[in-house]
Amino acid sequence: MKVIISHPTSNQFNRTVVQGMLDADILQEFHTSIATFPASKIYPLVNKGPLKILKRREFDDALRSFTHTWPWKEAGRMLAPKLGLHRAVKHETGPFCLDAVYRKQDQVVAKRMNQLANRGLSGVYAYEDGALESFRQAKKLGIACLYDLPIGYWRSARKLLEQEKERWPEWASTITGFMDSPIKLQKKDEELALADCVLVASSFTAKTLEDYPGQLPPIEVIPYGFPDVYEQRRFQSPKNRPVRLLFVGGLSQRKGIADLFWAADRLGDAVELTLVGKKLGAPNKALDRELKKHRWHPSLPHQEILSLMRDQDLLVFPSLFEGFGMVISEAMSQGTPVLTTDRTAGVDFIDHGKNGWLVEAGKKEALLEELQNIIAHPDWLPEAGIKARDLARRRPWEVYGSEITAAIQKVLSNQSAMAL
C-alpha cells in the first residue's frame, strides 16, 4: 500500500503526516511547491539574505528522494506583493494567488497518478481546496481519497459568523471569511463528496460537518501534536499583581476579540492584556480604539511568541470558529494554561478547571465570569499550568503522525478488501 500526498505550502501538521507515512513505509511521493534539504548543494544559500525565507520550507533529508516540487506559482505568490503587483495575488483570480497555487499542484498530482497507478499506488492524501482534480482521477483509477479538512466546514462558518455580524456590528469588517465565490464553495462540497475518509484535527471541526447537505464518509478526529515542552519554567501565583492575560491570533471577531476587549474593560486594573496579531479586514475604529488600551505586537518571531507565553499567566483565546487553534497547544507546552471556547480544539484537550478552562463561544458574560473566578483564585493558574504542560508532554507531534498513519492504513485496508 502506497500513498501520494500533496500540500502546496506545507506546515507542521503536513510535515508530520508525511514523516509518519515515511516511517510506516507507505509514502509513494510527496508533492509541494518549494522544498529545501540540508544536504543539498544549494542549502548554504538558504541561510543568507532574502533566501532565508526558504528556511520555512526545509524538510528532512530522508524525504528528498520522495519529494517533487512545482515552485513557480508559489514563487510568484511570494514575490508579487514585494514588487507591488497586488493584482497578481488577488483572491481566486490572480495568476499567482493562493488558489492558483493549489489548483496547479492539484492538476499536476492528478496527472502523475496515471503514471503511478501500476506501481502500487493505493491512495491520494490531499487538503481542502487542493484535492478536486486528484480525487476525480482517483475515482477513475480505483484509488482511495483521503481528505484533510484543517478548518471547519464552510456552511457552518457562514451560519455562525453571520451571527457575530449581528451581535457586534461595529466589528463586522474584521470578519473576512465570506470572500469565496459560489464556484469555489461548490468545489469544496465536491471534494467532500468524493472523499473516502475525512480527517479533522478537532471534535468541533467534525461537528461543523453536520451542516453538509450530502452523505459523508467516515470522519476521523485526530488532534495535532504539541511542540517541545519547556521544562525550565518556574511557576508563580499572581497574588500581588495583575493577572497577565495573553491573546495570540488574527485581530478579528472570528477569534472573539471583541468579547475579550469587553471583558478586559470590566476587569480593569485586575489584569494586564497583551495581544500578538495582525489587523484583518478593512480598517476598524473599534479595534483601533481598544488596541490603544493594551500592549500590542503586530507580529513576533515564533520563538519570541513562545518566550512571551512563558511570561504570561493565562492565554485567552475566545474564538468563534477554529479548526484547531495551534496557540492552544503552544501555550500549554510552555506551561501557560488556556481559557478558550467550545469551538476550538480546547474541547479535546482541556479538562475544565484542572488544566485550563472552557466557556461557551459567543457568550461574553460567561467569559467575564470565568476570568473573575480565576482572578479570585490566583493559585489555580500555576496548578493548571503544570497540568497543561504534563498533557503536552504526553502528546508530541510524533503521536499525531503515528495515529494519522494508522487511520490511513485502515482506510487503505478497507478499500483493498472491498475491491476483492
C-alpha positions as CSV (number, residue, x, y, z in Angstrom):
1,M,0.0,0.0,0.0
2,K,1.4,3.4,-1.1
3,V,0.1,6.9,-0.9
4,I,0.8,10.1,-2.8
5,I,0.4,13.2,-0.6
6,S,0.1,16.8,-1.7
7,H,0.3,20.1,0.1
8,P,1.5,23.2,-1.9
9,T,2.8,25.3,1.0
10,S,3.2,22.7,3.8
11,N,3.3,23.3,7.5
12,Q,3.9,21.5,10.8
13,F,0.9,19.1,10.6
14,N,1.5,18.3,7.0
15,R,5.2,17.6,7.6
16,T,4.2,15.3,10.4
17,V,1.8,13.3,8.2
18,V,4.5,12.9,5.5
19,Q,7.0,11.8,8.1
20,G,4.5,9.3,9.5
21,M,3.9,7.9,6.1
22,L,7.6,7.6,5.5
23,D,8.2,5.8,8.8
24,A,5.3,3.4,8.1
25,D,6.7,2.7,4.5
26,I,3.5,3.8,2.8
27,L,4.8,7.0,1.2
28,Q,4.9,6.9,-2.6
29,E,5.5,10.6,-3.3
30,F,5.3,13.9,-1.6
31,H,4.3,16.9,-3.8
32,T,4.8,20.5,-2.6
33,S,5.7,23.8,-4.2
34,I,9.1,24.6,-2.7
35,A,11.4,22.4,-0.6
36,T,14.9,22.7,0.8
37,F,17.1,20.0,2.2
38,P,20.2,20.4,4.5
39,A,22.3,18.0,2.4
40,S,21.6,19.8,-0.9
41,K,24.4,21.8,-2.5
42,I,22.4,25.0,-2.6
43,Y,21.4,24.8,1.0
44,P,24.1,27.2,2.3
45,L,22.3,29.9,0.2
46,V,19.1,29.5,2.2
47,N,20.9,30.9,5.3
48,K,21.7,34.2,3.5
49,G,19.9,37.3,2.6
50,P,16.4,37.2,1.1
51,L,16.5,33.4,0.6
52,K,16.3,32.9,4.4
53,I,12.6,32.8,3.9
54,L,13.0,29.4,2.4
55,K,14.1,28.0,5.8
56,R,10.4,27.6,6.4
57,R,10.3,25.1,3.5
58,E,13.1,22.9,5.0
59,F,12.5,19.1,5.1
60,D,14.4,16.1,6.5
61,D,16.9,14.8,4.0
62,A,15.3,11.4,4.3
63,L,12.3,12.8,2.3
64,R,14.4,14.2,-0.6
65,S,14.0,11.2,-2.9
66,F,10.3,11.2,-2.4
67,T,9.7,14.9,-2.9
68,H,8.5,16.6,-6.1
69,T,8.4,20.4,-6.3
70,W,6.5,22.8,-8.5
71,P,7.9,26.2,-7.4
72,W,7.0,28.8,-10.0
73,K,3.4,29.6,-9.0
74,E,4.4,29.8,-5.3
75,A,7.5,31.8,-6.0
76,G,5.3,34.3,-7.9
77,R,2.9,34.4,-4.9
78,M,5.8,35.2,-2.6
79,L,7.4,37.8,-4.8
80,A,4.4,39.7,-6.3
81,P,3.4,41.7,-3.1
82,K,7.0,42.7,-2.6
83,L,7.1,44.1,-6.2
84,G,3.8,45.9,-5.7
85,L,1.9,43.5,-8.0
86,H,-1.1,43.0,-5.8
87,R,-3.5,42.2,-8.6
88,A,-1.3,39.2,-9.3
89,V,-2.3,37.6,-6.0
90,K,-5.9,38.8,-5.9
91,H,-8.2,36.2,-4.2
92,E,-9.2,33.4,-6.6
93,T,-8.5,35.3,-9.8
94,G,-4.9,36.5,-9.6
95,P,-2.4,34.3,-11.6
96,F,-0.3,33.9,-8.5
97,C,-3.0,33.8,-5.8
98,L,-3.1,31.0,-3.3
99,D,-5.9,29.4,-5.2
100,A,-3.9,29.3,-8.3
101,V,-1.0,27.6,-6.5
102,Y,-3.3,24.9,-5.1
103,R,-5.1,24.4,-8.5
104,K,-1.8,24.0,-10.3
105,Q,-0.4,21.4,-7.9
106,D,-3.7,19.5,-7.8
107,Q,-3.6,19.2,-11.6
108,V,0.0,18.0,-11.5
109,V,-0.8,15.4,-8.9
110,A,-3.8,14.1,-10.9
111,K,-1.7,13.7,-14.0
112,R,1.1,12.0,-12.0
113,M,-1.3,9.4,-10.6
114,N,-1.8,7.9,-14.0
115,Q,1.9,7.0,-14.1
116,L,1.8,5.6,-10.6
117,A,-1.4,3.5,-10.8
118,N,0.5,0.4,-11.8
119,R,3.3,0.9,-9.2
120,G,1.3,0.1,-6.0
121,L,-0.4,3.4,-5.5
122,S,-3.4,2.8,-3.2
123,G,-4.4,6.3,-2.0
124,V,-4.1,10.0,-2.5
125,Y,-4.0,12.4,0.5
126,A,-4.9,16.0,-0.1
127,Y,-6.1,19.1,1.7
128,E,-9.1,21.3,1.3
129,D,-9.1,23.4,-1.9
130,G,-6.3,21.3,-3.4
131,A,-8.0,17.9,-3.8
132,L,-10.6,18.1,-6.5
133,E,-8.7,17.0,-9.7
134,S,-6.7,14.4,-7.7
135,F,-9.9,12.9,-6.3
136,R,-11.7,12.9,-9.7
137,Q,-8.7,11.0,-11.2
138,A,-8.5,8.7,-8.1
139,K,-12.1,7.6,-8.7
140,K,-11.3,6.6,-12.2
141,L,-8.3,4.6,-11.0
142,G,-10.0,2.9,-8.0
143,I,-7.7,4.7,-5.6
144,A,-8.7,5.8,-2.1
145,C,-9.3,9.5,-1.5
146,L,-8.1,10.8,1.9
147,Y,-9.3,14.3,2.6
148,D,-7.8,16.6,5.3
149,L,-10.1,19.4,6.4
150,P,-7.9,21.7,8.6
151,I,-10.7,24.2,9.5
152,G,-14.5,23.8,9.9
153,Y,-17.0,23.3,7.1
154,W,-17.8,26.5,5.2
155,R,-21.6,26.4,5.6
156,S,-21.2,26.2,9.4
157,A,-18.7,29.0,9.3
158,R,-21.1,31.3,7.5
159,K,-24.0,30.5,9.7
160,L,-22.1,31.1,13.0
161,L,-20.2,34.2,11.8
162,E,-23.3,35.9,10.4
163,Q,-24.5,35.8,14.0
164,E,-21.4,37.7,15.0
165,K,-22.1,40.5,12.5
166,E,-25.4,41.0,14.2
167,R,-24.0,40.7,17.7
168,W,-21.1,43.1,17.1
169,P,-22.0,45.2,14.1
170,E,-19.1,47.6,14.6
171,W,-16.6,44.7,14.4
172,A,-18.1,43.2,11.3
173,S,-15.4,44.5,9.0
174,T,-12.8,42.4,10.8
175,I,-14.6,39.1,9.7
176,T,-13.1,38.1,6.4
177,G,-14.4,34.6,5.9
178,F,-17.0,35.5,3.2
179,M,-14.8,36.1,0.2
180,D,-15.1,32.7,-1.5
181,S,-17.1,32.6,-4.8
182,P,-20.0,30.2,-5.2
183,I,-17.8,28.2,-7.7
184,K,-15.1,27.7,-5.0
185,L,-17.7,26.7,-2.4
186,Q,-19.2,24.2,-4.8
187,K,-15.8,22.7,-5.4
188,K,-15.3,22.3,-1.6
189,D,-18.5,20.3,-1.5
190,E,-17.4,18.1,-4.4
191,E,-14.1,17.4,-2.7
192,L,-16.1,16.1,0.3
193,A,-18.5,14.1,-1.9
194,L,-15.5,12.3,-3.5
195,A,-13.7,11.6,-0.2
196,D,-13.5,8.1,1.2
197,C,-12.4,9.4,4.6
198,V,-12.3,12.9,6.1
199,L,-9.5,13.6,8.7
200,V,-10.0,16.5,11.1
201,A,-8.0,17.8,14.0
202,S,-10.8,18.6,16.4
203,S,-14.2,17.5,17.6
204,F,-15.5,20.9,16.7
205,T,-14.5,20.6,13.1
206,A,-16.2,17.2,12.9
207,K,-19.4,18.8,14.4
208,T,-19.4,21.5,11.7
209,L,-19.7,18.8,9.1
210,E,-23.3,18.2,10.3
211,D,-24.2,21.1,8.1
212,Y,-23.0,19.3,5.0
213,P,-26.2,18.6,2.9
214,G,-24.9,15.3,1.4
215,Q,-23.8,11.9,2.7
216,L,-20.4,12.0,4.3
217,P,-17.8,9.2,4.5
218,P,-16.3,8.2,7.9
219,I,-14.8,11.1,9.9
220,E,-11.6,10.6,11.9
221,V,-10.8,13.1,14.7
222,I,-7.1,13.1,15.3
223,P,-5.8,16.2,17.2
224,Y,-2.5,17.7,16.3
225,G,0.6,17.2,18.5
226,F,2.2,19.6,20.9
227,P,5.5,21.5,20.5
228,D,8.5,20.6,22.6
229,V,7.7,21.2,26.3
230,Y,9.6,23.9,28.1
231,E,10.9,22.2,31.2
232,Q,12.6,25.1,33.0
233,R,9.6,27.2,33.8
234,R,9.2,28.4,37.3
235,F,5.5,28.6,38.2
236,Q,4.4,31.6,40.4
237,S,1.0,32.7,41.6
238,P,-0.1,36.2,40.6
239,K,-1.2,37.1,44.1
240,N,0.0,40.7,44.5
241,R,-0.1,41.9,40.9
242,P,-2.5,42.0,37.9
243,V,-3.1,38.7,36.1
244,R,-1.2,38.7,32.8
245,L,-3.5,37.8,30.0
246,L,-2.3,37.0,26.5
247,F,-4.1,36.7,23.2
248,V,-2.3,35.4,20.0
249,G,-4.0,35.4,16.7
250,G,-5.5,37.5,13.9
251,L,-7.3,40.5,15.3
252,S,-10.8,39.5,14.1
253,Q,-14.1,38.9,15.7
254,R,-13.8,35.4,14.3
255,K,-11.3,35.0,17.1
256,G,-13.7,36.6,19.6
257,I,-11.5,39.6,20.0
258,A,-14.5,42.0,20.8
259,D,-15.6,39.7,23.6
260,L,-12.1,39.8,25.1
261,F,-11.8,43.6,25.0
262,W,-15.3,43.9,26.6
263,A,-14.3,41.6,29.4
264,A,-10.9,43.3,29.9
265,D,-12.6,46.7,30.2
266,R,-14.7,45.4,33.1
267,L,-11.8,43.7,34.8
268,G,-9.8,47.0,34.8
269,D,-6.6,47.0,36.8
270,A,-7.0,43.4,37.8
271,V,-5.5,42.3,34.5
272,E,-2.8,43.3,32.0
273,L,-3.7,42.3,28.5
274,T,-1.0,41.7,25.8
275,L,-2.0,40.9,22.2
276,V,0.0,39.5,19.3
277,G,-1.6,39.6,15.9
278,K,-2.2,41.5,12.7
279,K,-5.3,43.5,11.9
280,L,-7.6,41.8,9.5
281,G,-10.2,43.1,7.1
282,A,-11.0,46.7,6.5
283,P,-9.8,49.5,8.9
284,N,-11.9,49.3,12.1
285,K,-12.3,52.2,14.5
286,A,-13.4,49.9,17.4
287,L,-10.3,47.8,17.0
288,D,-8.0,50.8,16.9
289,R,-9.6,52.3,20.0
290,E,-9.2,49.1,22.0
291,L,-5.6,48.4,21.0
292,K,-4.6,51.8,22.5
293,K,-5.6,50.5,25.9
294,H,-3.3,47.4,25.9
295,R,0.1,46.1,24.8
296,W,0.1,45.1,21.2
297,H,2.6,43.4,19.0
298,P,1.5,43.2,15.3
299,S,4.0,40.4,14.8
300,L,6.7,38.5,16.6
301,P,9.0,35.6,15.5
302,H,7.7,32.2,16.6
303,Q,10.3,31.7,19.3
304,E,9.6,35.1,20.8
305,I,5.9,34.2,21.0
306,L,6.8,31.0,22.9
307,S,9.0,33.0,25.2
308,L,6.2,35.6,25.8
309,M,3.8,32.8,26.6
310,R,6.1,31.6,29.4
311,D,5.9,35.1,30.9
312,Q,2.1,35.1,31.0
313,D,-0.4,33.7,33.4
314,L,-3.2,32.8,31.0
315,L,-3.8,32.6,27.3
316,V,-7.3,33.8,26.5
317,F,-8.5,32.5,23.1
318,P,-12.3,33.1,22.8
319,S,-12.5,32.0,19.2
320,L,-15.9,31.7,17.5
321,F,-14.8,29.3,14.7
322,E,-11.5,27.4,14.8
323,G,-10.4,24.2,13.2
324,F,-7.9,23.7,15.9
325,G,-6.1,26.7,17.3
326,M,-2.4,26.0,17.4
327,V,-1.8,28.7,20.0
328,I,-3.7,26.5,22.5
329,S,-1.2,23.6,22.2
330,E,1.7,26.0,22.0
331,A,0.8,27.8,25.3
332,M,0.1,24.5,27.1
333,S,3.5,23.2,26.1
334,Q,5.1,26.3,27.7
335,G,3.2,25.7,30.9
336,T,0.7,28.5,30.3
337,P,-2.9,27.4,30.9
338,V,-5.6,28.4,28.4
339,L,-9.1,29.8,28.6
340,T,-10.9,29.1,25.3
341,T,-14.3,28.2,23.9
342,D,-16.1,25.1,22.8
343,R,-15.5,25.9,19.2
344,T,-11.8,25.1,19.3
345,A,-9.6,22.1,19.9
346,G,-9.8,23.0,23.6
347,V,-12.7,20.6,23.9
348,D,-10.3,17.7,23.0
349,F,-7.5,18.7,25.4
350,I,-8.8,20.8,28.3
351,D,-10.3,19.3,31.4
352,H,-12.2,22.3,32.7
353,G,-10.9,23.7,35.9
354,K,-7.9,21.4,36.0
355,N,-5.5,22.1,33.1
356,G,-7.4,25.0,31.7
357,W,-10.9,26.4,31.2
358,L,-13.7,26.3,28.7
359,V,-16.6,28.7,28.0
360,E,-19.4,28.7,25.5
361,A,-18.5,30.6,22.4
362,G,-20.0,34.0,21.9
363,K,-21.1,34.4,25.5
364,K,-19.2,37.5,26.7
365,E,-20.8,37.3,30.2
366,A,-19.6,33.7,30.6
367,L,-16.1,34.8,29.5
368,L,-16.1,37.6,32.1
369,E,-17.4,35.4,34.9
370,E,-14.7,32.7,34.3
371,L,-12.0,35.3,34.3
372,Q,-13.3,36.8,37.5
373,N,-13.3,33.3,39.1
374,I,-9.7,32.8,38.0
375,I,-8.6,36.2,39.3
376,A,-10.2,35.4,42.7
377,H,-8.2,32.2,42.9
378,P,-4.7,33.0,41.6
379,D,-3.3,29.7,42.9
380,W,-5.3,28.0,40.2
381,L,-3.1,29.4,37.4
382,P,0.3,27.7,38.3
383,E,-1.6,24.5,39.2
384,A,-3.3,24.4,35.8
385,G,-0.1,25.4,34.0
386,I,1.7,22.3,35.5
387,K,-1.1,20.0,34.4
388,A,-1.3,21.6,30.9
389,R,2.4,21.0,30.4
390,D,2.0,17.4,31.6
391,L,-0.6,16.8,28.9
392,A,1.6,18.4,26.3
393,R,4.5,16.1,27.3
394,R,2.3,13.1,26.6
395,R,1.3,14.1,23.1
396,P,4.3,15.2,21.0
397,W,3.9,15.6,17.2
398,E,5.2,12.1,16.7
399,V,1.9,10.8,18.3
400,Y,-0.2,12.7,15.8
401,G,1.9,11.2,13.0
402,S,1.6,7.6,14.1
403,E,-2.2,8.0,14.8
404,I,-3.0,9.5,11.4
405,T,-0.8,6.9,9.6
406,A,-2.8,4.2,11.4
407,A,-6.0,5.8,10.2
408,I,-4.7,6.0,6.6
409,Q,-3.7,2.3,6.7
410,K,-7.2,1.4,8.0
411,V,-8.8,3.2,5.0
412,L,-6.5,1.6,2.5
413,S,-7.1,-1.9,4.0
414,N,-10.9,-1.4,3.8
415,Q,-10.6,-0.2,0.2
416,S,-8.5,-3.2,-0.7
417,A,-10.9,-5.6,1.0
418,M,-13.9,-4.1,-0.9
419,A,-12.0,-4.5,-4.2
420,L,-11.6,-8.3,-3.7
